[in-house]
Amino acid sequence: MYRNKTITVCFPCRNEGNHLETVLSKVPEFVDEVIVISNRSTDNTFEEASKLGVKVLEDNRTIKGIGYGFAHITGINAASSDIIVSADGDGTYPVEQLADILDNFIDNELNFMSCNRYPLPSDSHIPLKLRLGVWVLNMEVKILYGKNIQDILSGMWVIDNRLKSELNLTMGDWNLSPEIKLNAATNPKIKFAENHIVQHKRHGESHQNYWKTGLSHVLWIFMNRFAFLKYKIGSKY
C-alpha cells in the first residue's frame, strides 16, 4: 500500500524468463500485487514467474502473431488494487521509481497517466528510427485529435481502477499502446496527464518489426479518428 492506496503492477511478457527475476526485483516493496501475463511464451516465463511468487496469467490470443494488447488487457482486468501500473516485462521502464510516479498521479488527482520518455537523454538506448516514428505519430495525433501527447507509444502507464472500464480497450496487438492513451485523453470522465521518465536499456530481443508496426499505428490512428470507420477496424486488425 502506498499513501493509503493499494497498488498492482502488471507485466505483459513474451519469452522474458531469463531476466524476469531481475525485472521483478526492482518492484518496490509497497506494491500489493504483481501480475505477470505470458503471451505465447516458448521459454520458461510462466514457470519462472510462478517460482518468484507473483500472480501469473496466460493469454495466448494474437492478431497476426502479436498479443501485446491482449496481455495488457488481461492484466488490467485482473488487477484488484486501487491503482494499476502497467510496464513492459523487458526491464525498459523504471518501476524502481514508482513512488515518484505515484506521487504525481495522486497529488494531481489523475485517472490516467502515461509515462513519457521524451525528451530523451543524450545516451538514450532508443533507436533513431523509433524516435522518428514516435515523432510522426505524435504529430498525427496532434493534427487529427488536437491532443499534444509527447509519447504516444510509451509502454508504461498508471490507471485509476475505478475508471478502467471507461478505457474501452479492444486492440490485441501493438495498437493497444496508442488506443489506451487516446481513449483516456479524449474521455471527459478521465483526467489525463503525462509524467517524464528515463527508459532503461531493454533485456533480451525486441519482438517488433518497427516499420511494419509503425505503418499499422499510422493507419489505426487515422481510422480511429473517424466514427464511421471504427466498425471496420476490428475486421482489418
C-alpha positions in Angstrom: 0.0 0.0 0.0 1.2 3.5 -0.9 -0.4 6.6 0.6 -3.5 4.6 1.6 -3.8 3.3 -2.0 -3.3 -0.4 -2.9 -1.1 -0.9 -6.0 -1.0 -3.5 -8.7 1.9 -3.7 -11.2 1.2 -5.7 -14.4 4.0 -7.0 -16.7 3.0 -8.4 -20.2 5.7 -10.8 -21.2 6.7 -13.0 -24.2 9.9 -15.0 -23.6 11.2 -12.9 -20.7 12.1 -15.8 -18.4 15.9 -15.2 -18.5 15.7 -11.8 -16.9 12.3 -11.8 -15.1 13.8 -12.1 -11.7 15.9 -9.0 -12.3 12.9 -7.0 -13.6 10.7 -8.1 -10.6 13.4 -7.4 -8.1 13.1 -3.7 -8.9 9.4 -3.5 -7.9 9.1 -1.6 -4.6 8.1 -3.4 -1.5 4.9 -1.3 -1.1 3.3 -2.8 -4.2 0.4 -5.1 -3.1 0.1 -7.2 -6.2 2.3 -8.1 -9.2 0.8 -9.8 -12.2 2.8 -11.4 -15.0 0.9 -12.1 -18.1 2.5 -14.5 -20.5 1.6 -14.3 -24.2 2.7 -17.1 -26.4 6.0 -17.6 -24.5 8.0 -20.6 -25.6 10.6 -20.3 -22.8 10.2 -20.6 -19.0 8.4 -17.3 -18.5 5.4 -18.8 -16.8 7.4 -21.2 -14.7 9.9 -18.5 -13.6 7.1 -16.1 -12.6 5.4 -18.8 -10.6 8.6 -19.6 -8.7 9.0 -15.9 -7.9 5.7 -15.9 -6.1 3.7 -13.5 -8.2 0.3 -13.9 -9.8 0.8 -15.5 -13.2 -1.8 -15.4 -16.0 -1.6 -16.7 -19.6 -3.4 -15.2 -22.6 -2.2 -16.7 -25.8 -4.5 -14.8 -28.1 -2.8 -12.9 -31.0 -3.6 -10.8 -34.0 -1.2 -11.8 -36.8 1.1 -13.2 -34.2 1.0 -10.2 -31.9 -0.6 -10.5 -28.5 0.8 -7.5 -26.7 -2.6 -5.8 -26.3 -4.3 -8.9 -25.2 -1.8 -9.4 -22.4 -2.2 -5.9 -21.2 -6.0 -6.1 -21.2 -5.9 -9.4 -19.3 -3.7 -7.9 -16.7 -5.7 -4.7 -16.3 -8.9 -6.6 -16.0 -7.5 -8.9 -13.4 -5.9 -6.2 -11.2 -7.7 -5.7 -7.9 -5.9 -2.7 -6.4 -6.9 1.0 -6.3 -4.2 1.9 -8.8 -2.9 -0.2 -11.7 0.6 0.3 -13.2 1.5 -1.5 -16.4 5.0 -1.8 -17.7 6.7 -3.9 -20.3 8.4 -7.1 -19.0 11.7 -6.3 -20.7 13.1 -4.0 -17.9 12.9 -0.8 -20.0 10.6 1.1 -17.6 11.8 2.4 -14.2 9.4 0.6 -11.8 12.0 1.3 -9.1 10.9 5.0 -9.3 7.3 4.1 -8.8 7.0 6.2 -5.6 7.7 9.5 -7.5 5.4 8.4 -10.4 2.6 7.7 -7.9 3.1 10.9 -6.1 2.4 12.8 -9.3 -0.6 10.6 -10.0 -2.1 11.0 -6.6 -1.2 14.7 -5.9 -2.8 15.8 -9.3 -5.9 13.5 -8.8 -5.3 11.9 -12.1 -7.3 8.9 -13.5 -4.7 8.0 -16.2 -1.1 8.9 -16.5 1.2 7.9 -19.4 4.9 7.7 -18.6 6.6 9.9 -21.3 10.2 9.1 -22.4 10.7 12.4 -24.3 12.8 14.5 -24.5 15.5 11.8 -24.4 18.8 12.0 -22.7 21.9 12.1 -24.8 22.8 8.5 -24.0 19.3 7.1 -24.8 19.1 3.5 -26.0 16.0 4.1 -28.1 16.9 3.6 -31.8 16.8 6.6 -34.1 14.1 5.0 -36.4 11.8 4.5 -33.3 12.4 8.1 -32.2 11.4 9.3 -35.7 8.4 7.1 -35.7 7.1 8.3 -32.4 7.5 11.9 -33.5 5.5 11.2 -36.7 2.7 9.5 -34.7 2.7 12.3 -32.1 2.2 14.8 -34.9 -0.6 12.7 -36.4 -2.4 12.7 -33.0 -2.0 16.4 -32.6 -3.4 17.1 -36.1 -6.3 14.6 -36.0 -7.3 14.7 -32.3 -6.0 18.1 -31.1 -4.1 16.3 -28.3 -0.5 17.2 -27.5 0.7 13.8 -26.4 4.5 13.6 -26.1 4.9 9.8 -26.3 2.0 8.0 -27.9 3.9 4.7 -27.8 5.1 4.6 -24.2 4.7 1.1 -22.7 4.2 2.3 -19.1 1.1 3.9 -17.7 -0.9 4.3 -14.4 -4.7 3.8 -14.2 -7.3 4.6 -11.6 -9.0 1.2 -11.2 -12.4 2.8 -10.8 -12.4 4.1 -14.3 -10.6 1.3 -16.2 -13.9 0.3 -17.9 -14.1 3.8 -19.4 -10.9 3.0 -21.4 -12.9 0.6 -23.7 -9.8 -1.4 -24.7 -10.2 -3.6 -27.8 -6.9 -3.8 -29.6 -5.0 -7.0 -29.0 -1.9 -6.1 -31.0 0.7 -3.3 -30.7 -2.1 -0.8 -31.3 -3.2 -1.1 -27.7 -0.5 1.4 -26.9 -2.0 4.3 -28.9 -5.5 3.2 -28.2 -5.2 3.3 -24.4 -3.8 6.8 -24.4 -6.2 8.2 -27.0 -9.2 6.7 -25.2 -8.1 8.2 -21.9 -7.1 11.6 -23.4 -10.4 12.0 -25.2 -12.8 10.8 -22.5 -14.2 13.7 -20.5 -14.6 11.5 -17.4 -10.8 10.8 -17.3 -8.2 13.3 -16.1 -5.2 12.5 -18.2 -1.6 13.6 -18.0 2.0 12.5 -18.8 4.9 12.0 -16.5 8.5 12.2 -17.7 10.7 9.1 -17.1 14.0 7.8 -18.4 13.9 4.5 -20.2 16.4 1.8 -19.4 18.2 -0.5 -21.9 16.0 -3.5 -22.6 16.7 -7.0 -21.7 16.5 -9.6 -24.5 15.5 -9.1 -28.1 12.7 -6.8 -29.4 9.7 -8.6 -30.7 8.8 -5.7 -33.1 9.3 -5.0 -36.7 9.5 -1.2 -36.4 8.5 -0.4 -40.0 5.6 -2.7 -40.1 4.3 -1.8 -36.7 4.8 1.9 -37.4 2.7 1.8 -40.5 0.0 -0.1 -38.6 0.0 2.6 -36.0 -0.3 5.4 -38.6 -3.3 3.7 -40.2 -5.0 2.8 -37.0 -4.7 6.3 -35.5 -6.2 7.7 -38.7 -9.1 5.3 -39.0 -9.9 5.5 -35.3 -10.4 9.3 -35.6 -13.5 8.9 -37.7 -16.5 7.3 -36.1 -17.9 5.9 -39.4 -14.7 3.9 -39.9 -14.4 2.5 -36.4 -16.5 -0.6 -37.1 -14.2 -1.6 -39.9 -11.1 -1.6 -37.8 -11.7 -4.8 -35.9 -12.1 -6.9 -39.1 -8.9 -5.4 -40.6 -6.7 -5.9 -37.5 
